Amino acid sequence: MKGRIKKLNKQKGYGFIRADNGQEIFFHKAELAAGIVFNALETGEELMFFIEEGKKGKKATTIIKT
């Protein structure tokens, strides 16, 4: 799935992605593919990712920059 970064909390290491289908998906920096630096990400950047069901709802996994 594709989407763009909607919001980042760089101090806590997480953010939210607005998927192309309109869903808002949580992500944690631990789910970033190797070589992607969390603190270098910016709001609006396009990402590709998978969605899994987490304890608190849907979350993005295996995140890569496009």
C-alpha positions in Angstrom: 0.0 0.0 0.0 1.1 3.6 -0.6 0.6 6.7 1.5 2.2 9.9 2.8 3.4 10.8 6.3 0.7 12.8 8.0 2.3 13.4 11.4 5.6 12.6 13.2 6.5 12.5 16.8 10.3 12.4 16.5 10.9 12.4 20.3 8.8 9.3 20.8 9.7 7.5 17.5 6.3 7.1 15.9 4.0 8.8 13.4 0.9 8.4 11.3 0.6 7.7 7.5 -2.4 8.8 5.4 -2.9 5.9 3.1 -4.0 6.5 -0.5 -7.4 4.9 0.4 -7.9 7.5 3.1 -7.1 5.4 6.1 -4.9 6.8 8.9 -2.3 4.2 9.9 0.0 4.3 13.0 3.7 3.4 12.5 6.7 3.0 14.8 10.3 3.7 13.8 11.2 0.0 14.4 9.1 -0.9 11.3 11.3 1.1 8.9 13.4 -0.8 6.3 17.1 -0.9 6.8 18.8 2.4 5.8 15.9 4.7 6.5 16.7 7.2 9.3 13.5 8.1 11.3 14.7 11.5 12.2 15.4 12.3 8.6 11.7 11.7 7.6 9.5 14.7 6.9 5.7 15.2 6.8 4.4 14.6 3.3 7.0 12.1 2.2 5.6 9.1 0.3 6.0 5.6 1.7 5.1 2.0 0.8 4.1 -0.4 3.5 2.1 -3.4 4.6 -0.7 -3.2 7.2 -1.0 -5.6 10.1 -3.5 -5.7 13.0 -1.8 -4.7 16.3 -2.9 -4.7 19.9 -4.4 -1.2 19.5 -5.6 -1.4 15.8 -4.0 -1.3 12.4 -0.3 -0.5 12.1 2.2 -0.1 9.2 5.0 -2.6 8.8 7.9 -3.1 6.4 8.0 0.6 5.6 10.1 1.9 2.6 10.5 5.3 1.0 9.4 5.6 -2.7 
